[in-house]
Amino acid sequence: MKRWLKLAAAGAALAACGMAMAAGPYDGVYRIKYSDTSWGDFISVHSNGVGHMQIWKYRAPDPSSGAYFEVRDGANTVAKMWKFGNFDLFGGPITGNTATLTGWSQFGACNSTVTAVFSGGVTGNTIQTVHTGASAFGASISALCLNFIPLLGGSVLRFDQPVAMERQYP
């Protein structure tokens, strides 16, 4: 009896490993490159190999841009954080090398559409995110679903323009 349990456990482990393998040619981890010296979000791409893709996007503005967020206690600055982070999830169809995905971003407050174009290589990939309005949750908290973030010094980090995405793994 114990032998059968061990064999069943080993078989289940092998089956789970097989299910975790990448199914599509663009599956992997990417990193957004806003310029030659500025890196941003991480992207985890998963597809089922038959026309559906999901992208997990971890938003992490580059500290070299001067973007930081202050944690305040009244008038006193308690800490300056270089990054804020949140995971956004998008899903939808991929046709050829272009995926048009919908989902929520900004902690679930904004409805968004992502267009990802894949080259199949390390470079030549692009991603574009456009906020299309507040989600039901976003409306309940009066969220602003902007397609840009104003940075210190007057510059702007735009999300509604295609930006480069370099494949990191595999």
C-alpha positions as YAML, in Angstrom:
chain: A
units: angstrom
residues:
- id: 1
  name: MET
  ca: [0.00, 0.00, 0.00]
- id: 2
  name: LYS
  ca: [2.80, 2.43, 0.89]
- id: 3
  name: ARG
  ca: [4.50, 1.71, -2.41]
- id: 4
  name: TRP
  ca: [1.36, 2.64, -4.35]
- id: 5
  name: LEU
  ca: [1.05, 5.89, -2.37]
- id: 6
  name: LYS
  ca: [4.69, 6.75, -3.17]
- id: 7
  name: LEU
  ca: [4.14, 6.00, -6.86]
- id: 8
  name: ALA
  ca: [0.94, 8.08, -6.90]
- id: 9
  name: ALA
  ca: [2.73, 10.99, -5.20]
- id: 10
  name: ALA
  ca: [5.63, 10.79, -7.66]
- id: 11
  name: GLY
  ca: [3.20, 10.68, -10.59]
- id: 12
  name: ALA
  ca: [1.30, 13.70, -9.29]
- id: 13
  name: ALA
  ca: [4.57, 15.62, -8.84]
- id: 14
  name: LEU
  ca: [5.64, 14.81, -12.40]
- id: 15
  name: ALA
  ca: [2.25, 15.82, -13.77]
- id: 16
  name: ALA
  ca: [2.41, 19.14, -11.91]
- id: 17
  name: CYS
  ca: [5.86, 19.83, -13.35]
- id: 18
  name: GLY
  ca: [4.56, 19.20, -16.84]
- id: 19
  name: MET
  ca: [1.68, 21.65, -16.33]
- id: 20
  name: ALA
  ca: [4.08, 24.40, -15.22]
- id: 21
  name: MET
  ca: [6.06, 24.41, -18.46]
- id: 22
  name: ALA
  ca: [5.78, 27.34, -20.86]
- id: 23
  name: ALA
  ca: [3.22, 26.66, -23.56]
- id: 24
  name: GLY
  ca: [3.77, 29.62, -25.85]
- id: 25
  name: PRO
  ca: [6.81, 30.96, -27.68]
- id: 26
  name: TYR
  ca: [6.65, 34.33, -25.87]
- id: 27
  name: ASP
  ca: [6.28, 33.01, -22.31]
- id: 28
  name: GLY
  ca: [8.88, 34.32, -19.91]
- id: 29
  name: VAL
  ca: [9.95, 37.27, -17.80]
- id: 30
  name: TYR
  ca: [10.47, 40.67, -19.40]
- id: 31
  name: ARG
  ca: [11.54, 44.04, -18.10]
- id: 32
  name: ILE
  ca: [10.33, 47.36, -19.47]
- id: 33
  name: LYS
  ca: [13.07, 49.65, -20.67]
- id: 34
  name: TYR
  ca: [11.88, 53.28, -20.68]
- id: 35
  name: SER
  ca: [15.19, 54.57, -22.10]
- id: 36
  name: ASP
  ca: [18.81, 53.43, -22.51]
- id: 37
  name: THR
  ca: [19.46, 54.02, -18.80]
- id: 38
  name: SER
  ca: [16.02, 53.73, -17.21]
- id: 39
  name: TRP
  ca: [14.37, 50.42, -16.31]
- id: 40
  name: GLY
  ca: [10.88, 49.98, -14.96]
- id: 41
  name: ASP
  ca: [8.19, 47.33, -14.60]
- id: 42
  name: PHE
  ca: [8.66, 43.58, -14.67]
- id: 43
  name: ILE
  ca: [6.34, 41.55, -16.88]
- id: 44
  name: SER
  ca: [5.59, 37.85, -16.49]
- id: 45
  name: VAL
  ca: [4.02, 36.40, -19.65]
- id: 46
  name: HIS
  ca: [2.02, 33.16, -19.69]
- id: 47
  name: SER
  ca: [0.02, 31.63, -22.52]
- id: 48
  name: ASN
  ca: [-1.77, 28.38, -23.14]
- id: 49
  name: GLY
  ca: [-0.35, 27.96, -26.65]
- id: 50
  name: VAL
  ca: [-3.79, 28.13, -28.31]
- id: 51
  name: GLY
  ca: [-4.55, 31.83, -28.43]
- id: 52
  name: HIS
  ca: [-4.94, 33.01, -24.82]
- id: 53
  name: MET
  ca: [-2.34, 34.98, -22.87]
- id: 54
  name: GLN
  ca: [-2.04, 36.42, -19.39]
- id: 55
  name: ILE
  ca: [0.42, 39.08, -18.29]
- id: 56
  name: TRP
  ca: [1.32, 39.83, -14.70]
- id: 57
  name: LYS
  ca: [2.81, 43.30, -14.48]
- id: 58
  name: TYR
  ca: [4.76, 44.48, -11.44]
- id: 59
  name: ARG
  ca: [4.91, 48.26, -11.47]
- id: 60
  name: ALA
  ca: [8.15, 49.63, -10.04]
- id: 61
  name: PRO
  ca: [9.19, 53.11, -11.20]
- id: 62
  name: ASP
  ca: [12.93, 53.52, -11.67]
- id: 63
  name: PRO
  ca: [14.57, 55.31, -8.73]
- id: 64
  name: SER
  ca: [17.12, 56.94, -11.05]
- id: 65
  name: SER
  ca: [14.32, 59.10, -12.47]
- id: 66
  name: GLY
  ca: [14.04, 60.91, -9.16]
- id: 67
  name: ALA
  ca: [10.58, 59.51, -8.51]
- id: 68
  name: TYR
  ca: [10.05, 58.78, -4.87]
- id: 69
  name: PHE
  ca: [7.11, 58.78, -2.55]
- id: 70
  name: GLU
  ca: [7.16, 60.35, 0.89]
- id: 71
  name: VAL
  ca: [5.65, 58.72, 3.94]
- id: 72
  name: ARG
  ca: [4.58, 61.55, 6.20]
- id: 73
  name: ASP
  ca: [3.51, 61.91, 9.80]
- id: 74
  name: GLY
  ca: [1.75, 65.28, 9.78]
- id: 75
  name: ALA
  ca: [4.24, 67.84, 8.48]
- id: 76
  name: ASN
  ca: [7.27, 65.58, 9.05]
- id: 77
  name: THR
  ca: [8.68, 63.29, 6.36]
- id: 78
  name: VAL
  ca: [9.15, 59.88, 7.94]
- id: 79
  name: ALA
  ca: [10.63, 58.08, 4.95]
- id: 80
  name: LYS
  ca: [11.24, 58.42, 1.24]
- id: 81
  name: MET
  ca: [10.45, 55.30, -0.76]
- id: 82
  name: TRP
  ca: [11.99, 54.98, -4.20]
- id: 83
  name: LYS
  ca: [9.44, 52.48, -5.41]
- id: 84
  name: PHE
  ca: [5.83, 51.69, -5.01]
- id: 85
  name: GLY
  ca: [4.73, 48.35, -6.24]
- id: 86
  name: ASN
  ca: [1.58, 46.63, -7.29]
- id: 87
  name: PHE
  ca: [0.70, 43.68, -9.45]
- id: 88
  name: ASP
  ca: [-1.66, 44.15, -12.37]
- id: 89
  name: LEU
  ca: [-3.22, 41.20, -14.19]
- id: 90
  name: PHE
  ca: [-4.35, 41.27, -17.81]
- id: 91
  name: GLY
  ca: [-5.76, 38.51, -19.99]
- id: 92
  name: GLY
  ca: [-7.06, 38.03, -23.49]
- id: 93
  name: PRO
  ca: [-6.32, 36.80, -27.01]
- id: 94
  name: ILE
  ca: [-3.01, 36.68, -28.82]
- id: 95
  name: THR
  ca: [-3.05, 36.58, -32.60]
- id: 96
  name: GLY
  ca: [0.28, 36.09, -34.31]
- id: 97
  name: ASN
  ca: [2.75, 38.12, -32.28]
- id: 98
  name: THR
  ca: [0.28, 40.70, -30.91]
- id: 99
  name: ALA
  ca: [-1.72, 40.32, -27.70]
- id: 100
  name: THR
  ca: [-4.57, 42.67, -26.79]
- id: 101
  name: LEU
  ca: [-5.37, 42.12, -23.14]
- id: 102
  name: THR
  ca: [-7.77, 43.70, -20.67]
- id: 103
  name: GLY
  ca: [-7.76, 43.84, -16.90]
- id: 104
  name: TRP
  ca: [-7.38, 46.07, -13.87]
- id: 105
  name: SER
  ca: [-4.47, 48.18, -12.76]
- id: 106
  name: GLN
  ca: [-3.64, 50.67, -10.03]
- id: 107
  name: PHE
  ca: [-4.68, 48.30, -7.22]
- id: 108
  name: GLY
  ca: [-7.85, 47.34, -9.10]
- id: 109
  name: ALA
  ca: [-9.08, 50.93, -9.45]
- id: 110
  name: CYS
  ca: [-8.65, 51.30, -13.23]
- id: 111
  name: ASN
  ca: [-9.89, 49.36, -16.24]
- id: 112
  name: SER
  ca: [-6.97, 49.01, -18.63]
- id: 113
  name: THR
  ca: [-6.03, 47.62, -22.01]
- id: 114
  name: VAL
  ca: [-2.55, 46.32, -22.73]
- id: 115
  name: THR
  ca: [-1.17, 45.77, -26.22]
- id: 116
  name: ALA
  ca: [1.98, 43.66, -26.30]
- id: 117
  name: VAL
  ca: [3.91, 43.02, -29.52]
- id: 118
  name: PHE
  ca: [6.52, 40.26, -29.38]
- id: 119
  name: SER
  ca: [9.54, 39.81, -31.65]
- id: 120
  name: GLY
  ca: [10.41, 36.33, -30.38]
- id: 121
  name: GLY
  ca: [13.82, 37.57, -29.27]
- id: 122
  name: VAL
  ca: [15.38, 39.38, -26.34]
- id: 123
  name: THR
  ca: [14.84, 42.82, -27.90]
- id: 124
  name: GLY
  ca: [12.26, 44.26, -30.29]
- id: 125
  name: ASN
  ca: [9.30, 43.62, -27.97]
- id: 126
  name: THR
  ca: [6.94, 46.47, -26.99]
- id: 127
  name: ILE
  ca: [4.12, 46.98, -24.50]
- id: 128
  name: GLN
  ca: [1.55, 49.75, -24.21]
- id: 129
  name: THR
  ca: [-0.96, 50.28, -21.38]
- id: 130
  name: VAL
  ca: [-3.98, 52.54, -21.72]
- id: 131
  name: HIS
  ca: [-6.32, 53.21, -18.81]
- id: 132
  name: THR
  ca: [-9.87, 53.27, -20.14]
- id: 133
  name: GLY
  ca: [-11.62, 54.55, -17.01]
- id: 134
  name: ALA
  ca: [-12.34, 53.70, -13.41]
- id: 135
  name: SER
  ca: [-13.50, 50.22, -12.42]
- id: 136
  name: ALA
  ca: [-16.51, 49.86, -10.12]
- id: 137
  name: PHE
  ca: [-14.10, 49.85, -7.18]
- id: 138
  name: GLY
  ca: [-12.24, 52.86, -8.59]
- id: 139
  name: ALA
  ca: [-15.47, 54.81, -9.02]
- id: 140
  name: SER
  ca: [-16.41, 54.07, -5.41]
- id: 141
  name: ILE
  ca: [-13.20, 55.73, -4.20]
- id: 142
  name: SER
  ca: [-13.08, 58.47, -6.88]
- id: 143
  name: ALA
  ca: [-9.87, 57.10, -8.39]
- id: 144
  name: LEU
  ca: [-8.01, 59.03, -11.07]
- id: 145
  name: CYS
  ca: [-7.04, 56.64, -13.83]
- id: 146
  name: LEU
  ca: [-4.29, 58.62, -15.52]
- id: 147
  name: ASN
  ca: [-2.21, 57.46, -18.46]
- id: 148
  name: PHE
  ca: [0.83, 59.17, -16.97]
- id: 149
  name: ILE
  ca: [2.55, 59.87, -13.66]
- id: 150
  name: PRO
  ca: [3.97, 63.35, -13.03]
- id: 151
  name: LEU
  ca: [7.54, 63.15, -11.73]
- id: 152
  name: LEU
  ca: [9.57, 65.57, -9.66]
- id: 153
  name: GLY
  ca: [11.18, 68.27, -11.77]
- id: 154
  name: GLY
  ca: [8.21, 68.54, -14.11]
- id: 155
  name: SER
  ca: [8.82, 65.48, -16.29]
- id: 156
  name: VAL
  ca: [6.14, 62.90, -16.96]
- id: 157
  name: LEU
  ca: [6.28, 59.09, -17.10]
- id: 158
  name: ARG
  ca: [3.73, 58.04, -19.75]
- id: 159
  name: PHE
  ca: [2.10, 54.61, -19.87]
- id: 160
  name: ASP
  ca: [-0.04, 55.16, -22.96]
- id: 161
  name: GLN
  ca: [2.88, 54.98, -25.41]
- id: 162
  name: PRO
  ca: [4.62, 51.80, -26.57]
- id: 163
  name: VAL
  ca: [7.82, 51.14, -24.63]
- id: 164
  name: ALA
  ca: [10.55, 48.56, -25.12]
- id: 165
  name: MET
  ca: [10.33, 45.28, -23.25]
- id: 166
  name: GLU
  ca: [13.46, 43.10, -23.04]
- id: 167
  name: ARG
  ca: [13.23, 39.39, -22.35]
- id: 168
  name: GLN
  ca: [15.10, 38.43, -19.18]
- id: 169
  name: TYR
  ca: [14.20, 34.73, -18.82]
- id: 170
  name: PRO
  ca: [14.23, 32.22, -20.43]
...
